[in-house]
Amino acid sequence: MNVNLLAAAEEVAAIVPTRNLNILYIILDCIFLAVFIGLLIWKRRYSTLIFALFGGVLYTIVDFGGFYLLSHTRTVYIDGVLQGAGGTFLVLLWMSMSYGMTNFAFIWILIGKDSYAKYWIFLILMWWMICPSISELGGEPTITTSRTTGAYHGWMGVALVVSYLILIIFLLMKSPKEAFVNVLYLCLIGFAVQFGWEFSLLVNGIRPMNGASIRTLIVNSCLETNLGMPLIYAIFYFWHKRFNEDMSDSRKKEEVASEPEVAEHLSDQ
């Protein structure tokens, strides 16, 4: 087989998530994040906000600490110049806080079945889809980020299988009525949140279209956020046993619900 053809085929098959954007995209996105945080505070969604900020910090640690410093799979170019640790950190800090916060808020809102869920989710999805179009007013892309995935996608797959297997074993130990989460719904949330922004990047040209684009979209959506969903649900479950969304003590609700007349009413439902 021709060596050049083989190399080209391997390059097409490789999953290398890449983004091309300009500085206006970053500025607009930072403004959106500030507005989104303000809305969460206004509606007293403090638990959602805390979890969203946790997601941003976690993504920063994984992206800069794991992908850049440890595995050396992350690169950042500005005006065609490969950035060192300082420039890379600043770009990854924005990118990680942006997608970490919106991803984790998206998940928390849907798991908790927030009464305003349709507004929060619409706001996030709308921004993912429209921000790239608005940023075109800022000129051509000058910032390029890329990440190779071959070094760790296999381990991500192992983590996903193990995490869901543990969750399913717990569910099988209980009766159907005692099941504390719908595992299919949980998996769908994990897929949807990653697919939402991966798709918006692809159709808006932020992520270039090539032979591996569809594979990157599907594999990343199935794998990268989904692997943490069982653990995220566990955090949600134990957090809400102690706190409500407004950070008030949720145990007071349990005390009220344990009163005889309330218990009798619930048993009739």
N, C-alpha and C positions, 0 to 999 in steps of 0.2 A: 504494500500500500504506500502511496506517496506520503512522505513524511510531512510535507507542508499541508496536505489535505487533512491528515490526522491531527496536526496541531490546530488547524482552523476549526475542526469539528469539536475538539476539546474546549477551545476558547468559547465557541457558541454555547456549548452545554454547561459551562461554568456559571455558577450563580455569583455574580459580583454586583450587589446593589450599588448603584451610582446615582448621585443627584447633582444637577447643574442649576444654580440659582444666582440671584444678584442680592445686593445689600438691601434693596427695598423690600424684598421678601422677608428678610430677617426683621427689619424695622416694623413692618406691618404685623408680623406674627407676634412680636413682643407687645405691641399695642393690644392685640386681640387677647393675649394671655392676661394682661392687666385688667381688661374689661371683664373677662370670664371670671377671674378671681373676685372682682368687685360684685358681680352678680351672685356668686356663691355666698359671699359674705352677707349681702342684702337679704337673701332668702334663708339665711342661717343654716346653710349646708356646710357646717364646719367639719364634720367627719369626712365628707367628700373632698373638701379642700385639703385636709391633712393628708389623706390618702393620695391625692393628686400630686402634692408636693413631694411625698415619699417616692412616688413613681418617677418624678423628674430627677431626684437625687440618685435613685437606684440606676436609672438609665445612664446618668453621667458617669457613675462608678464603673458600670459594665462597659460602656463605650470607650471612655478614655483610659480607664485602668485596665480593663480586660482586652479590648480589641486593639487599642493603640500601644499601651505600654508592655503588655504581656505577650499577646499573640502577634503583634505587629501586622495586623490585617487591615487596619484603618489608615487611610491617607486623606489629606486635605490639601488642595491647591487653591491659591488665590492669585489671580492674574497669571496663571500658568506656573507659579512658583510653589514648589513643595514646601509646606509649612513645617516648622519645628514644633516642639512641645507646646510653646506658648500660644502660637496662632491656632494650632490644632485644638487645644483645650478650649479656647474662646468659641470657636465654631461648634465644637461638640457640646459645650455647655448649653448654648442656645438650642441646638437641635435636640438634645436629650431632654432638657426641661420642657420644650414644646411638645414633643410627642409622648414623653413620659407622663406629663400632666394630663394631656387630653386623653391618652389611652386609658390611664388608670381612673380618671373621672368617668369616662365612658363605661368602663367595666363596673365600677362601684354603683353608678346610677342604675344600671340595668339589673344587677344582682339584687339591689335593694328595692327595685320597683318603685323608684321615686315618683311621687304624684305629678311632678313636672318633667318626667323623663322625656316626653316627646319634644319639649322645648329645648332641653339641654342637648339631646342627641342631634336634633335638627341643627342647632347652632354650631356644634362641632363639625358635623358632616358638611354643612354649607361652607364653613370656613376652609376646610381642607380642599374643597372643590374650587372655590372662587379665589382664594388668595393668590395662587399662581397666575391667574389671568390679570389680576390687578397689578401684580409685581412686574408685569411686562412693561408698565409705564416707566420702570426704572432702568430700561435698557437691557443689553445683552448680559447673559450670565457671566460672572467673573469668579464664582466660587464653585469648586467641584469637590465632592466628597465621594469616596468609594470604599468598599469593604468586601474582602474575599471571605467566603463562608465555609470552604472545604475543610478548614482546620477544626471546626467545632460543630457543624450541622449534625454530624453523626451523634455526638454526645448530647445535643439538644433533643434528638429523636429518642435517645435512651431515657433522658429525663422525663420527656412527655409520657412515654409508655409506663414508666415506673410510677409517676405521680397519679395518673388516671387509674392504674391498676390498684394502687393503695386505696383510692377513693371508692372504686367499685367494690373492693373487698369489704369495706366498711358498710356500704349500702346493702350488700348481699347478706350481711350479718343481721340486718333489720328486716322487719316486715315491710311490704310495699307502702302501708299507711304511715310507717315511721320514717320513711326515706326523707332526709333533710334537704336534698337538693336534686333537681332534675339534671342529670349528667349531660344529656343531649343539649339542653338549654345552655348549660355552662360552656360546653364546647362551641356552640354556635356563637356565643358572645365573644369568645377568644378568637374565633375565625373572623367574625365580622369587624372587630375593631382594627385588626391588622390589615384586612382586605380593604377597609374603607380608605385608609391613607395611602396604602400601596397603590391602589387603583387610581386615586386622585393624582398621585405623583406621575404615574405612567401616562394617563390620558392628557395631562397638561404639559408633558414634555420635560418635566423636572427630572424624571427618570427616563433615560433614553430608550427607545424601542429598538430591540435587536433580537437575535435568535433565541436568547434565553429569557426574554422579558416575561412571557406568560408563565414559564416554569418558575421564575423568581417570584412572581405574584402569587401563584398557587402554593408553592412550597413554604414561602415565608408566612403566608396567611395561616396555613395549617399548623405550622410548627412554632414560630418564634414567640408569639404571645401566649398561645394555647398551652405551652408546656408549664406555665406558671398558674394556670387557672385554678386547679385544686387547692394550691397553697393560698392564692388570693381569696378564695371562698372561705377557707379556714380562718384567715385574718378577719374577714368581714363578719363571720359568725361569732367569733369570740369578742371582737370589738363591740358589736351591737348587743352582746349580753351585758356589757358594762355601760355603753354610751348610746344615746340617741344621736340623730343627725345634728342637733343643735348643741351637742356635748352635755346635755343634761343626763342625769343618772337613769338609765333604762331599767334598773332594778325596782324603781318606784312603780313602773308600769306592771311589773310582775307581781308586786304586792297587791295592787288593785285587782289584777286579774285572778288572784287566788281567793278573793272573797267569795263566800258560798253562793250568793245570788248570781254573781258574774259567771262562776264556774257552771252553775246549773243552766244559765242561758247559753253558754258556749256548747254545752253537751247536747243541746237541742238542735244545733245547727246541722 
